[in-house]
Amino acid sequence: MKRGQYVVIGLGRFGSSLAKELIELGYEVLGLDKDEEAVDEMSEMLTHVVAADSTDEEVLRSLGIRNFDCAVVAIGDDIQASVLTVILLKDIGVKQVVAKALSELHGKVLEKIGADRVIFPERDMGIRVAHQLVSPNLLDYIELSRDYTIAELQVPKRLCGRSLKDLDPRARYGCSVVAINKKNSVIIAPTAEDTLDDQDVMVVIGTNEQIESFENAVI
Ligand code: ADP
């Protein structure tokens, strides 16, 4: 097990998937939910599980939650329970509290009461899927700022054997290829002579417009 202990509160669809992935990544996870069935379902998969109400301060104290590195509040529908849980977690001294919000307003409240990070899984996944629908070769992207993005673009078959010099993305479109992810290796800061193979993934940095024009013209 790696260092780093997480408590995931609310084992619904989002919380249970997050908790399982943390286990896969080698971390210890305590899963907590007030619903016995949700807890039973996860009991084999997580390090520990507890059926309890997270709005009960005594419960959080007796479980020693303040010693965990990070608490994720994955309660969605019950906004009151989500808010109370975040307040209690910050009150007992949990260093990092990440909370899931269902709406912008819910998110604002969570920020105001001290959540260290607020996530909007449904909203963000909707945005991601929209980007992927309009650019089928876009595998993933990170928005660095309002204007700048890092995008992973799938190399189509017809670019096989072409070098970056042939594509010349910086001179023609203003964006740069910062890495090429190949089947068994990654080329970081590729040179103009590096060539593309089928199934390669190009990691491109630039403004949204630059990446879009590169994608439309080349990919
Ligand atoms: P999702 O959309 O990810 O499935 P839900 O809001 O439907 O999210 O599920 C959240 C989970 O949080 C449910 O399993 C519910 O039992 C649990 N939950 C809600 N309130 C509390 C609470 N006060 N204490 C512990 N668990 C709670």
Boltz pocket constraint, residues with backbone or C-beta under 6 A from the ligand:
constraints:
  - pocket:
      binder: B
      contacts: [[A, 9], [A, 10], [A, 11], [A, 12], [A, 13], [A, 14], [A, 15], [A, 32], [A, 33], [A, 34], [A, 35], [A, 38], [A, 52], [A, 53], [A, 54], [A, 55], [A, 74], [A, 75], [A, 76], [A, 77], [A, 78], [A, 81]]
      max_distance: 6.0
